[in-house]
């Protein structure tokens, strides 16, 4: 993994939530990955800030760069990846400038991450107790007894009964919901200031999903932890988020509070996502969809990456860089359309034209 820090000419971001300095401040993050076909531009010029104690949701369909963004913040990308950014400040420290030893001191301690699939994140040959205690022993000057007591305490906090017995079990002996709770407990062992949850409910049934989300909210409130929640489910966003960043093809295309995103979406992609949500009482009405496919991120691209699927795309969308238009601190969108652009059938291009357009 190659890290490059570029010259910072940007303005300090403001989350718009009344806080002082943000806990995490990411500006101009770009991630390129070498692949056999060329260079994959996985993330391009992504900026956001997370304030202490808030829930910040990163939303988008699969392959839009959500997970890569979080892994770049955690410095967990492979050697084939090249990270460039103006800054990635966490608690006032630039993560780009830290040595491997220093970043290891933060991961699992002040920075925690819940991965998508707990079965592949937990080591199958060690007990749950071994894996929870290891985190505490590494980052705290304590004995194994204290680590075991801390693990039992957190298992109770995440709603697991008979925690002493569970600590002696192996990951394969637990259900998916219990494994996810174990991962949450492991992440909280050292009370991190920032918790990144990458699709934490993807492999769970609906009932368990609701329990895990409520658990995250309760624990966040109790431990005063900031949360970055990565998801593609706008229902989760409506329930959990204070502020939201919508990502598409490696770029942030819209930002704002949860209320702003749902009440007045500005980017056509955001509008398309909202149109795909089933509405109670709308039986017989056609469910919304977004035509076309996500463009390839390999090689050089210019213009709006959404233009091959956008009903409003024109010639001006094909060339140059589409800047993020700022409406207010923390509120913006990446599009040439004017704020509040009305959606009307009269202004739509034929759907076939929009879906068949290609990104050059």
NORPEWO-V326567 format. One record per pair of residues at least 24 apart in sequence whose C-alpha atoms are under 10 Angstrom apart, sorted by the first residue. I is the first residue (numbers start at 1). J is the second residue. Records with the same first field share a line. If there is no record, write none. Layout:
I: J, J
//
This chain:
1: 33, 72, 75, 76, 77, 78, 79, 80, 81, 82, 83
2: 31, 32, 33, 77, 78, 79, 80, 81, 82, 83, 84
3: 31, 72, 75, 81, 82, 83, 84, 85, 96, 97
4: 30, 82, 83, 84, 85, 86, 87, 96, 97
5: 29, 83, 84, 85, 86, 87, 88, 94, 96, 97
6: 84, 85, 86, 87
7: 85, 86, 87
8: 85, 86, 87
9: 86
10: 86
12: 49
13: 47, 48, 49, 50, 329, 330
14: 48, 49, 50, 51, 328, 329, 330, 331
15: 48, 49, 50, 51, 56, 242, 243, 255, 256, 257, 329, 330, 331
16: 49, 51, 243, 256, 257, 328, 329, 330, 331
17: 50, 51, 54, 242, 243, 257, 329, 330
18: 51
19: 50, 51, 52, 53, 54
20: 51, 52
21: 49, 50, 51, 52, 91, 92
22: 48, 49, 50, 51, 52, 89, 90, 91, 92
23: 49, 50, 51, 52, 53, 54, 89, 90, 91, 92, 93, 193, 194, 226
24: 48, 49, 50, 51, 52, 73, 88, 89, 90, 91, 92, 93, 94, 95, 193, 194, 226
25: 49, 50, 51, 87, 88, 89, 90, 91, 92, 93, 94
26: 50, 69, 73, 85, 86, 87, 88, 89, 90, 94, 95
27: 84, 85, 86, 87, 88, 89
28: 84, 85, 86, 87, 88
29: 69, 72, 73, 83, 84, 85, 86, 87, 88, 251
30: 68, 69, 72, 82, 83, 84, 85, 86, 250, 251
31: 65, 68, 69, 72, 77, 81, 82, 83, 84, 85, 250
32: 80, 81, 82, 83, 84, 297, 298
33: 77, 78, 79, 80, 81, 82, 83, 298
34: 79, 80, 81, 82, 298
35: 80, 81, 298
36: 298
37: 298, 299
38: 297, 298, 299, 300
39: 81, 297, 298, 299, 300
40: 81, 296, 297, 298, 299, 300
41: 65, 81, 82, 249, 250, 251, 296, 297, 298, 299, 300, 301
42: 66, 67, 68, 69, 81, 249, 250, 251, 296, 297, 298
43: 67, 68, 69, 72, 83, 84, 247, 248, 249, 250, 251, 252, 297
44: 69, 84, 85, 249, 250, 251, 252
45: 84, 85, 86, 250, 251, 252
46: 85, 245, 247, 250, 251, 252, 253
47: 85, 86, 87, 88, 245, 251, 252, 255
48: 88, 244, 245, 252, 255, 330
49: 88, 89, 90, 243, 330
50: 90, 194, 226, 227, 228, 243
51: 194, 225, 226, 227, 243
52: 91, 193, 194, 224, 225, 226, 227
53: 193, 194, 220, 221, 223, 224, 225, 226, 227
54: 194, 220, 221, 224, 225, 226, 227, 228, 240, 241, 242, 243
55: 194, 195, 196, 217, 220, 225, 226, 227, 228, 229, 237, 240, 241, 242, 243, 244
56: 196, 226, 227, 228, 229, 230, 237, 240, 241, 242, 243, 244, 245, 257, 258
57: 196, 197, 227, 228, 229, 230, 231, 232, 234, 236, 237, 238, 240, 241, 242, 243, 244, 245, 246, 255, 257, 258
58: 198, 228, 229, 230, 231, 232, 237, 241, 243, 244, 245, 246, 247, 252, 255
59: 229, 230, 231, 232, 233, 234, 236, 237, 244, 245, 246, 247, 248, 252, 254, 270, 273
60: 230, 231, 232, 233, 234, 245, 246, 247, 248, 249, 250, 252, 253, 269, 270, 273
61: 231, 232, 233, 246, 247, 248, 249, 273, 294
62: 231, 232, 248, 249, 294
63: 247, 248, 249, 250, 294, 297
64: 246, 247, 248, 249, 250, 251, 252, 294, 297
65: 247, 248, 249, 250, 251, 252
66: 198, 199, 229, 230, 231, 232, 245, 246, 247, 248, 249, 250, 251, 252
67: 115, 116, 196, 197, 198, 199, 230, 231
68: 250
69: 230, 250
70: 113, 196, 197, 198, 228, 229, 230
71: 113, 196, 198
72: 96
73: 111, 196
74: 103, 104, 106, 107, 111, 112, 113, 196
75: 100, 103, 104, 107
76: 107
90: 193, 194
91: 193, 194
104: 138, 139
105: 138, 139
106: 139, 192
107: 135, 139, 187, 192
108: 135, 136, 138, 139, 186, 187, 188, 189, 190, 191, 192, 195
109: 135, 136, 138, 139, 140, 187, 188, 189, 190, 191, 192, 193, 194
110: 139, 187, 188, 190, 191, 192, 193, 194, 195, 225
111: 187, 188, 190, 191, 192, 193, 194, 195, 196
112: 184, 186, 187, 188, 189, 190, 191, 192, 193, 194, 195, 196, 197, 227
113: 183, 184, 186, 187, 188, 192, 194, 195, 196, 197, 198, 200, 227, 228
114: 180, 181, 182, 183, 184, 185, 186, 187, 195, 196, 197, 198, 199, 200, 229
115: 180, 183, 184, 196, 197, 198, 199, 200, 201
116: 180, 197, 198, 199, 200, 201, 202, 203, 230
117: 176, 179, 180, 183, 198, 199, 200, 201, 202, 203, 204
118: 171, 176, 177, 178, 179, 180, 181, 182, 183, 184, 200, 203
119: 171, 172, 174, 175, 176, 179, 180, 183
120: 171
121: 171, 179, 180, 183
122: 170, 171, 172, 179, 180, 182, 183
123: 170, 171, 172
124: 170, 171, 172, 173
125: 170, 171, 172
126: 168, 169, 170, 171
127: 166, 167, 168, 169, 170, 171, 172
128: 165, 166, 167, 168, 169, 170, 171, 174, 179, 182, 183, 186
129: 163, 164, 165, 166, 167, 168, 169, 170, 182, 186
130: 167, 168, 169, 170
131: 167, 170, 182, 183, 186
132: 167, 182, 183, 185, 186, 187, 188, 189
133: 167, 186, 189
134: 186, 189
135: 186, 187, 188, 189, 190
136: 186, 187, 188, 189, 190
137: 189, 190
138: 190
139: 189, 190
140: 189, 190
147: 189
150: 185, 188, 189, 190
151: 182, 185, 186, 188, 189
152: 185
153: 185, 189
154: 181, 182, 184, 185, 186, 187, 188, 189
155: 181, 182, 183, 184, 185, 186, 189
156: 185
157: 181, 184, 185, 215, 218, 219
158: 182, 183, 184, 185, 211, 212, 215, 216, 218, 219
159: 185, 211, 212, 215
160: 185
175: 204
176: 201, 203, 204, 205, 208
177: 201, 203, 204, 205, 207, 208, 209, 211, 212
178: 208, 212
180: 204, 208, 212
181: 211, 212, 215, 216
184: 212, 215, 216, 219
185: 219
188: 219, 220, 223, 225
191: 223, 224, 225
192: 223, 224, 225, 226
193: 220, 223, 224, 225, 226, 227
194: 220, 224, 225, 226, 227, 228
195: 220, 225, 226, 227, 228, 229
196: 226, 227, 228, 229, 230
197: 227, 228, 229, 230, 231
198: 228, 229, 230, 231
199: 229, 230, 231, 232, 233
200: 229, 230, 231
201: 231, 233, 236
202: 231, 232, 233
209: 236
210: 236
213: 239, 240
214: 239, 240
216: 240
232: 273
233: 273, 277
234: 258, 262, 273, 274, 276, 277
235: 274, 277
237: 261, 262
238: 262
243: 330, 331
244: 330, 331
245: 330, 331, 332, 333
246: 270, 273, 333
248: 294, 295, 305, 306
249: 294, 295, 296, 297, 304, 305, 306
250: 297, 305
251: 304, 305, 324, 334
252: 324, 332, 333, 334
253: 304, 305, 306, 322, 323, 324, 325, 332, 333, 334, 335
254: 324, 325, 326, 330, 331, 332, 333, 334, 335
255: 324, 326, 327, 329, 330, 331, 332, 333, 334
256: 327, 328, 329, 330, 331, 332, 333
257: 330, 331
260: 331
261: 331
264: 339, 340
265: 333, 339, 340, 341
266: 332, 333, 334, 335, 337, 338, 339, 340, 341, 342
267: 306, 310, 332, 333, 334, 335, 336, 337, 338, 339, 340, 341
268: 306, 307, 309, 310, 311, 312, 313, 333, 334, 335, 337, 341, 343
269: 306, 307, 309, 310, 335
270: 333
271: 343
272: 309, 310
290: 351, 354, 355
291: 351, 352, 354, 355, 356
292: 351, 352, 353, 354, 355, 356, 357, 358
293: 355, 356, 358
294: 359
295: 358, 359, 360
296: 359, 360
297: 359
299: 360
300: 360
301: 359, 360
302: 359, 360
303: 359, 360
304: 334, 335, 336, 359
305: 358, 359, 360
306: 335, 354, 358, 359
307: 335, 354, 355, 357, 358, 359
308: 353, 354, 355, 356, 357, 358, 359, 360
309: 351, 352, 353, 354, 355, 356, 357, 358, 359
310: 348, 349, 351, 353, 354, 355, 357
311: 343, 345, 347, 348, 349, 350, 351, 352, 353, 354, 355
312: 336, 337, 343, 347, 348, 349, 350, 351, 354
313: 337, 348, 349, 353, 354, 357
314: 349, 354
318: 358, 359, 360
319: 360
//
